[in-house]
Amino acid sequence: MDPGNFGGNLGRVLLIFGLVLAGVGLLLILGPKIPWLGHLPGDIVIKRDNFTFYFPLATCLLISVLLTLLFKIFRG
């Protein structure tokens, strides 16, 4: 890291952090309106008498692949 360009690097990091935060906020707003999100085949649901375990494995993998592709595209 070049000490002379610290402000530029900090600005870039803050901008990326803001975009990620806005994306998470958008996902939280639009998430309930996407009916298949969180209910994909491969999501694990175990229901017992007084216990429910839910792990969205397929949803996590899908989001990971999409984010990886977005970061590859924008990184250049």
C-alpha positions in Angstrom: 0.0 0.0 0.0 1.4 3.3 -1.0 1.3 5.8 2.0 0.8 8.7 -0.4 -2.4 7.2 -1.7 -4.0 6.2 1.6 -7.1 8.4 1.1 -7.8 6.9 -2.3 -7.5 3.4 -1.0 -9.7 4.2 2.0 -12.3 5.8 -0.2 -12.4 2.7 -2.4 -12.8 0.4 0.6 -15.6 2.6 2.0 -17.4 2.7 -1.4 -17.3 -1.1 -1.7 -18.4 -1.5 1.9 -21.4 0.9 1.2 -22.4 -1.0 -2.0 -22.2 -4.3 -0.2 -24.3 -2.9 2.7 -26.9 -1.5 0.2 -27.0 -4.9 -1.5 -27.7 -6.7 1.8 -30.4 -4.2 2.6 -32.0 -4.7 -0.8 -31.9 -8.4 -0.3 -33.6 -8.1 3.0 -36.3 -5.9 1.5 -36.9 -8.1 -1.6 -36.1 -11.5 0.0 -39.7 -12.3 1.2 -41.0 -11.4 -2.3 -38.8 -14.1 -3.9 -40.8 -17.3 -3.1 -38.0 -19.8 -4.0 -35.2 -18.1 -2.0 -34.6 -20.2 1.0 -36.8 -23.1 -0.2 -34.5 -24.7 -2.9 -34.0 -28.4 -3.2 -31.0 -29.1 -1.1 -32.0 -26.8 1.8 -32.0 -28.9 5.0 -35.1 -28.8 7.2 -35.5 -31.1 10.2 -38.7 -30.8 12.2 -39.2 -32.6 15.5 -41.8 -32.1 18.3 -40.5 -28.9 19.8 -37.5 -28.3 17.6 -36.9 -27.1 14.0 -33.5 -27.0 12.4 -33.2 -25.2 9.1 -30.0 -24.8 7.1 -30.3 -23.3 3.6 -27.4 -25.2 2.0 -28.5 -24.8 -1.6 -29.4 -21.2 -1.2 -26.0 -20.4 0.4 -24.2 -22.1 -2.5 -26.3 -20.2 -5.1 -25.6 -16.9 -3.4 -21.9 -17.8 -3.1 -21.7 -18.6 -6.9 -23.6 -15.3 -7.8 -21.3 -13.2 -5.6 -18.2 -14.9 -6.9 -19.3 -14.1 -10.5 -20.1 -10.5 -9.6 -16.8 -10.0 -8.0 -15.0 -11.5 -10.9 -16.8 -9.3 -13.4 -16.3 -6.1 -11.5 -12.6 -6.8 -10.6 -11.8 -7.0 -14.3 
